[in-house]
Amino acid sequence: MAAAQKGYQRALTIDRKTLGPEHRETATVINDIALCLALWGWSAQGGGAAAGDQPEALKQEAFTASQRALQSAAANAMARSAALTAAKIASAGPQAQAYEAALLERDDLDRQFATAASNTGQYGIEKRQRLAEAHDEIISRIDRLAADLKLKAPLYWDYRSPEPLSLAALQVKTGADAALLHTMKR
């Protein structure tokens, strides 16, 4: 588990440097790491009485959280590329490109808002209000584009936001004695 914690810390350090400490993806990694460690620790203590609180269920949930926490920028870029290709094949390429652009615009507005949070007085209030309105508009656009893509190019989402593998599915692909799984089962 100590080796896994070092890996999580390294991923978090990279995200903090590249994305910034206030970025939503950095916060997601922190949350996933905390969830993974908490679940793993609880499973080691025997868990709870409910079926989902038993050690094996907790380990599976921790394994899923660890996969979400350790996504790399390269893997995310490959996922976006594959998703855009799937959208183009489904004749929804322009919608997918507009969706990706809207996500970047949202992230830029988030950064601007974080910077504007330190502005005081009437100017700061007005700037934050304009940014909040622009943020609401972009979220609405993202939601509309997402709904359109779900109808026209469902494979886009399979590539854009892949679901983590279960421990059992990974064991089928790699064998029950894989080194990674041995580490995770401790």
GUFIDREN-248316 format. One record per atom (N, C-alpha, C, O): x, y, z. Coordinates in steps of 0.05 Angstrom, whole numbers, padded with zeros to 5 digits, always signed. Each point is the difference from the previous one (the first is absolute). Layout:
% GUFIDREN-248316
XYZ;...
***
This chain:
% GUFIDREN-248316
+00016-00024+00000;-00016+00024+00000;+00017+00025+00000;-00008+00021-00011;+00032-00023+00023;+00018+00024+00001;+00008+00008-00028;+00002+00023-00006;+00003-00043-00012;+00008+00006-00027;-00023+00013-00015;+00004+00019-00016;-00028-00028+00021;-00024+00013-00013;-00003+00028+00010;-00006+00018-00016;+00010-00013+00042;-00002+00028+00010;+00020+00018-00013;-00006+00023-00006;+00031-00033+00001;+00020+00017-00013;-00009+00006-00029;+00004+00023-00009;-00016-00042-00004;-00010+00005-00027;-00022+00021+00000;-00001+00017-00018;-00018-00019+00037;-00021+00019+00002;+00011+00028+00005;-00009+00020-00012;+00028-00018+00030;+00013+00026+00007;+00013+00012-00024;-00001+00024-00005;+00015-00041-00011;+00013+00010-00024;-00021+00010-00020;+00004+00021-00012;-00025-00036+00008;-00021+00009-00019;-00012+00027+00010;-00005+00018-00016;+00001-00016+00042;-00012+00025+00011;+00020+00023-00004;-00009+00022-00007;+00034-00026+00011;+00020+00021-00003;+00001+00009-00029;+00001+00024-00005;-00002-00042-00014;-00001+00007-00028;-00024+00016-00007;+00001+00021-00013;-00025-00030+00023;-00025+00015-00005;+00001+00028+00012;-00008+00020-00013;+00019-00018+00037;+00001+00027+00013;+00018+00019-00016;-00006+00023-00003;+00028-00034-00008;+00019+00017-00016;-00012+00007-00027;+00003+00023-00009;-00015-00042-00005;-00009+00004-00027;-00028+00014-00001;-00005+00017-00017;-00012-00024+00035;-00028+00011+00000;-00004+00021+00020;-00017+00018-00003;+00032-00018+00025;-00004+00019+00022;-00015-00013+00022;-00015-00019-00004;+00020+00029+00029;-00012-00012+00023;-00031+00002+00002;-00013-00015+00014;+00002+00034-00028;-00029+00005+00002;-00016-00012-00024;-00024+00002+00000;+00038-00015-00018;-00014-00012-00024;-00018-00023+00008;+00007-00015+00019;-00029+00012-00033;-00019-00021+00007;+00012-00028-00003;-00007-00017+00016;+00025+00013-00035;+00012-00027-00003;+00019-00006+00023;+00002-00022+00009;+00012+00043+00001;+00017-00004+00024;-00017-00008+00024;+00007-00018+00015;-00029+00032-00012;-00018-00007+00022;-00011-00028-00002;-00003-00014+00019;-00003+00006-00044;-00011-00027-00004;+00021-00021+00007;-00006-00020+00012;+00032+00025-00019;+00021-00018+00006;+00003-00002+00031;+00003-00022+00011;-00004+00045+00002;+00002-00001+00030;-00022-00016+00012;+00004-00016+00018;-00029+00020-00028;-00023-00015+00010;+00003-00030-00005;-00005-00016+00017;+00014+00009-00042;+00002-00028-00006;+00022-00014+00016;-00003-00023+00009;+00025+00038-00004;+00022-00011+00016;-00010-00005+00029;+00004-00021+00011;-00018+00041+00000;-00010-00002+00027;-00020-00023+00002;+00001-00016+00019;-00019+00014-00039;-00019-00022+00000;+00013-00027-00001;-00006-00018+00015;+00026+00016-00033;+00014-00026-00003;+00014-00008+00026;-00003-00022+00010;+00017+00041+00002;+00015-00006+00025;-00020-00006+00023;+00005-00019+00016;-00027+00034-00014;-00019-00005+00021;-00013-00028-00003;-00003-00015+00019;-00005+00009-00044;-00013-00026-00004;+00019-00023+00005;-00007-00021+00012;+00032+00024-00021;+00019-00021+00003;+00006-00004+00030;+00001-00023+00010;+00001+00045+00005;+00005-00002+00028;-00024-00013+00015;+00004-00016+00017;-00028+00023-00025;-00024-00011+00012;-00002-00030-00006;-00008-00016+00017;+00016+00009-00042;-00002-00029-00006;+00020-00016+00016;-00005-00022+00008;+00028+00034-00002;+00020-00013+00017;-00010-00004+00028;+00009-00019+00014;-00027+00036-00005;-00011-00002+00027;-00025-00018+00001;-00012-00004+00021;+00004-00007-00044;-00023-00018-00001;-00025+00012-00011;-00020-00014-00004;+00020+00040-00001;-00024+00013-00012;-00023+00001+00019;+00003-00001+00024;-00027+00003-00036;-00025+00002+00016;-00018-00024-00005;+00009-00020-00011;-00034+00022+00020;-00018-00022-00001;-00014-00003-00028;-00007-00022-00008;+00003+00044-00006;-00014-00001-00026;+00017-00014-00021;+00024+00000+00002;-00037-00011-00022;+00014-00015-00021;+00021+00018-00014;+00022-00009-00005;-00029+00034+00000;+00019+00018-00013;+00022+00009+00018;+00019+00013-00009;-00020-00019+00035;+00020+00008+00019;+00019-00023+00008;+00017+00003+00017;-00020-00025-00031;+00018-00023+00005;+00027+00005-00013;+00002+00015-00019;+00019-00027+00030;+00027+00006-00010;+00003-00002-00030;+00013+00017-00012;-00023-00038-00001;+00004-00003-00029;-00015+00022-00015;+00011+00010-00020;-00035-00003+00028;-00014+00022-00013;+00014+00027+00003;+00002+00016-00018;+00009-00012+00042;+00015+00025+00005;+00026+00000-00017;+00007+00022-00010;+00006-00044+00008;+00024-00001-00017;-00007+00006-00029;+00015+00014-00014;-00037-00025+00004;-00008+00005-00027;-00006+00030-00004;+00009+00012-00020;-00022+00001+00039;-00006+00028-00002;+00026+00016+00001;+00003+00020-00014;+00015-00028+00031;+00026+00013+00002;+00016-00003-00026;+00013+00019-00009;-00014-00042-00003;+00013-00006-00026;-00011+00019-00022;+00015+00011-00016;-00041-00008+00016;-00013+00018-00020;+00009+00028+00005;+00007+00015-00019;-00007-00006+00044;+00008+00028+00007;+00029+00004-00008;+00007+00022-00009;+00010-00042+00013;+00028+00004-00007;+00004+00003-00030;+00017+00015-00009;-00033-00029-00007;+00002+00003-00029;-00008+00028-00009;+00012+00011-00018;-00033-00001+00031;-00008+00028-00007;+00021+00020+00009;+00004+00020-00014;+00009-00025+00036;+00019+00019+00011;+00026+00001-00016;+00013+00021-00002;-00006-00043-00011;+00026-00001-00013;-00002+00003-00030;+00018-00011-00014;-00038+00024+00004;-00001+00005-00029;+00021+00020-00007;+00004+00020+00014;+00010-00025-00036;+00021+00018-00009;-00010+00020-00021;-00021-00005-00013;+00035+00026+00009;-00007+00019-00021;+00002-00013-00027;-00017+00005-00018;+00036-00023+00014;+00003-00014-00025;-00024-00018-00005;-00011-00001-00022;+00003-00014+00042;-00024-00017-00002;-00025+00016-00006;-00017-00008-00016;+00014+00031+00029;-00023+00017-00005;+00000+00011-00029;-00020+00001-00013;+00044+00006+00003;+00002+00010-00027;-00007-00022-00020;-00014+00005-00020;+00023-00030+00025;-00007-00022-00017;-00030-00006+00001;-00012-00006-00021;+00001+00008+00044;-00029-00005+00003;-00016+00021-00016;-00019-00006-00014;+00028+00032+00016;-00014+00021-00015;+00003-00005-00030;-00020+00004-00015;+00044-00012+00006;+00004-00005-00028;-00018-00023-00010;-00012+00003-00021;+00012-00024+00036;-00017-00023-00008;-00030+00008+00000;-00015-00008-00018;+00007+00024+00038;-00028+00009+00001;-00007+00017-00023;-00022-00002-00012;+00040+00021+00004;-00005+00017-00023;-00002-00016-00026;-00017+00006-00017;+00033-00027+00015;-00001-00017-00024;-00027-00015+00000;-00012-00002-00022;+00003-00008+00044;-00026-00014+00002;-00022+00019-00007;-00019-00008-00014;+00021+00033+00022;-00021+00020-00006;+00000+00006-00030;-00021+00003-00012;+00045+00000+00000;+00001+00005-00029;-00012-00022-00016;-00015+00004-00019;+00020-00029+00027;-00011-00023-00014;-00031+00000+00002;-00013-00008-00018;+00003+00018+00041;-00029+00002+00004;-00012+00026-00011;-00023+00007+00005;+00039+00007-00021;-00008+00026-00012;-00007+00021+00022;-00018+00017-00004;+00032-00018+00026;-00005+00019+00022;+00027+00014+00007;+00003+00010+00022;+00015-00009-00041;+00026+00012+00005;-00001+00029+00009;+00013+00008+00019;-00029+00009-00033;-00002+00028+00008;-00011+00004+00028;+00009+00017+00015;-00029-00034-00007;-00011+00002+00027;+00021-00008+00020;+00003+00013+00021;+00013-00034-00026;+00020-00009+00018;+00022+00022+00003;+00010+00005+00022;-00002+00007-00044;+00020+00021+00001;-00011+00024+00016;+00015+00013+00015;-00040-00006-00019;-00012+00022+00015;-00002-00007+00029;+00005+00018+00017;-00010-00043-00010;-00001-00008+00028;+00028+00002+00013;+00002+00011+00022;+00018-00020-00036;+00027+00001+00010;+00009+00030+00004;+00012+00007+00020;-00019+00010-00039;+00006+00028+00002;-00015+00013+00023;+00011+00017+00014;-00036-00025-00009;-00015+00011+00022;+00012-00009+00027;+00000+00016+00019;+00011-00040-00018;+00013-00008+00025;+00024+00017+00006;+00005+00008+00023;+00011-00002-00044;+00023+00017+00003;-00008+00028+00009;+00013+00013+00017;-00035-00003-00029;-00010+00026+00008;-00009+00001+00029;+00005+00019+00014;-00018-00040-00005;-00008-00003+00028;+00024+00001+00018;+00000+00014+00021;+00020-00029-00028;+00025-00001+00017;+00013+00028+00001;+00010+00008+00021;-00010+00006-00044;+00011+00027+00000;-00016+00019+00018;+00011+00016+00014;-00037-00018-00015;-00017+00016+00017;+00004-00006+00029;+00000+00018+00017;+00004-00044-00010;+00007-00008+00027;+00025+00014+00010;+00002+00010+00022;+00019-00010-00039;+00025+00013+00007;-00004+00030+00004;+00011+00011+00019;-00026+00001-00037;-00005+00029+00002;-00015+00006+00026;+00006+00020+00013;-00025-00037-00006;-00016+00005+00024;+00018-00003+00025;-00002+00016+00018;+00020-00035-00018;+00018-00004+00022;+00018+00025+00003;+00005+00008+00023;+00004+00003-00045;+00016+00024+00001;-00016+00024+00010;+00010+00016+00015;-00035-00014-00025;-00017+00022+00007;-00009-00001+00029;-00009+00020+00011;+00011-00043+00002;-00009-00002+00027;+00016+00018+00019;-00010+00008+00021;+00034-00001-00029;+00016+00018+00017;-00006+00029-00005;+00008+00018+00016;-00024-00011-00037;-00007+00028-00005;-00021+00009+00020;-00020-00014+00004;+00025+00036+00008;-00020+00011+00019;-00015+00023-00012;+00007+00010-00022;-00026-00001+00036;-00016+00024-00008;-00020-00007-00022;-00005-00023-00007;-00007+00045-00003;-00021-00003-00020;+00010-00013-00026;-00014-00017-00011;+00038+00024+00003;+00012-00011-00024;+00001-00031+00002;-00007-00014-00018;+00017+00005+00041;+00003-00029+00005;-00027-00014+00000;-00002-00022-00012;-00017+00034+00024;-00027-00011+00001;-00012-00003-00028;-00011-00020-00007;+00014+00042-00009;-00011+00000-00027;+00014-00020-00018;-00012-00014-00016;+00038+00012+00019;+00016-00019-00016;-00008-00029+00006;-00005-00016-00018;+00002+00010+00044;-00008-00027+00008;-00028-00006-00010;-00006-00023-00008;-00011+00043+00009;-00028-00004-00010;+00000-00006-00030;-00014-00018-00009;+00030+00033-00006;+00002-00005-00029;+00011-00028-00006;-00010-00014-00017;+00030+00007+00032;+00012-00026-00004;-00019-00023+00008;-00002-00020-00013;-00014+00025+00035;-00019-00020+00008;-00022-00004-00021;-00009-00022-00006;+00000+00045-00006;-00020-00002-00022;+00011-00015-00024;-00013-00016-00012;+00038+00023+00005;+00013-00014-00023;+00003-00029+00006;-00003-00017-00017;+00010+00010+00042;+00003-00028+00009;-00027-00015-00003;+00000-00022-00010;-00021+00035+00019;-00027-00013-00002;-00007-00005-00029;-00011-00021-00007;+00018+00040-00011;-00006-00003-00029;+00016-00024-00011;-00010-00016-00015;+00036+00015+00022;+00017-00022-00011;-00009-00027+00011;+00001-00020-00015;-00009+00019+00039;-00010-00026+00012;-00026-00008-00015;-00003-00024-00006;-00014+00043+00000;-00024-00006-00015;+00007-00011-00028;-00012-00019-00010;+00032+00032-00003;+00008-00009-00027;+00013-00028+00002;-00006-00017-00017;+00022+00013+00037;+00012-00027+00004;-00021-00021+00003;+00001-00022-00012;-00021+00028+00028;-00022-00019+00005;-00015-00006-00026;-00007-00023-00006;+00001+00044-00010;-00014-00004-00026;+00017-00017-00019;-00010-00019-00013;+00036+00026+00011;+00017-00015-00018;+00003-00029+00009;+00000-00019-00017;+00002+00014+00043;+00003-00027+00011;-00025-00016-00007;+00002-00023-00008;-00026+00035+00012;-00025-00014-00006;-00001-00008-00030;-00008-00022-00007;+00016+00041-00010;+00000-00005-00029;+00020-00022-00007;-00006-00018-00016;+00030+00018+00028;+00019-00021-00005;-00009-00027+00010;+00006-00020-00013;-00020+00019+00035;-00009-00025+00010;-00020-00013-00019;-00001-00025-00003;-00014+00041-00011;-00019-00011-00020;+00014-00008-00026;-00005-00021-00011;+00022+00039+00001;+00012-00004-00026;+00025-00018+00000;+00005-00015-00019;+00010+00015+00041;+00026-00015+00001;+00005-00012+00027;+00017+00009+00015;-00033-00029-00008;+00003-00012+00027;+00028-00011+00005;+00009-00001+00023;+00005-00008-00044;+00027-00010+00004;+00020+00022+00008;+00020-00006+00012;-00027+00031-00018;+00017+00022+00009;+00004-00001+00030;+00023+00003+00010;-00044-00009+00005;+00002-00001+00029;+00015-00024+00010;+00014+00001+00021;-00015-00023-00035;+00015-00024+00007;+00030+00006+00000;+00016-00010+00016;-00008+00026-00036;+00029+00007-00002;+00007+00025+00017;+00021+00001+00012;-00039+00018-00011;+00006+00025+00014;+00001-00004+00030;+00017+00012+00014;-00034-00029-00003;-00001-00005+00029;-00001-00030+00005;-00021-00010+00009;+00043-00004-00014;-00001-00029+00004;-00004-00007+00029;+00010+00013+00018;-00024-00035-00014;-00005-00010+00027;+00024-00017+00009;+00011-00015-00016;-00003+00018+00041;+00022-00017+00010;-00007-00030-00002;-00023-00008+00002;+00044-00008-00005;-00004-00029+00000;-00005-00010+00028;+00011+00011+00020;-00026-00032-00017;-00003-00012+00026;+00025-00017+00005;+00014-00007-00019;-00009+00001+00043;+00023-00017+00007;-00003-00027-00013;+00020-00011-00011;-00044+00000+00010;-00004-00027-00012;+00005+00002-00030;+00012-00018-00011;-00021+00039-00003;+00004+00002-00029;+00030+00003-00006;+00009-00011-00020;+00005+00026+00037;+00029+00003-00005;+00014-00026+00005;+00019-00007-00015;-00028-00009+00034;+00013-00026+00005;-00005-00019-00023;+00018-00016-00007;-00041+00018-00006;-00005-00017-00023;+00019+00007-00023;+00010-00017-00014;-00004+00043+00011;+00018+00009-00021;+00029-00004+00005;+00016-00005-00018;-00008+00006+00044;+00029-00001+00006;+00008-00024+00016;+00024-00006+00003;-00044-00009+00008;+00007-00023+00017;-00002+00008+00029;+00006+00023+00007;-00013-00041+00009;-00005+00006+00029;+00026+00006+00014;-00001+00012+00022;+00024-00019-00033;+00025+00004+00014;+00015+00025-00009;+00024+00003+00006;-00037+00015-00020;+00014+00024-00010;+00011+00016+00023;-00012+00002+00021;+00035+00010-00025;+00014+00014+00021;-00017+00024+00011;-00002+00004+00024;-00012+00010-00042;-00016+00022+00008;-00022-00009+00019;-00005+00012+00020;-00008-00034-00027;-00022-00010+00016;+00011-00010+00027;-00014+00002+00020;+00037-00014-00020;+00012-00009+00025;+00004+00023+00019;-00006-00002+00024;+00015+00025-00035;+00004+00023+00017;-00026+00011+00011;-00002+00007+00023;-00019-00007-00041;-00026+00011+00008;-00014-00018+00021;-00016+00010+00015;+00022-00036-00015;-00014-00018+00018;+00010+00001+00028;-00012-00011+00018;+00035+00023-00014;+00012+00001+00027;-00015+00016+00019;+00007+00003+00023;
***
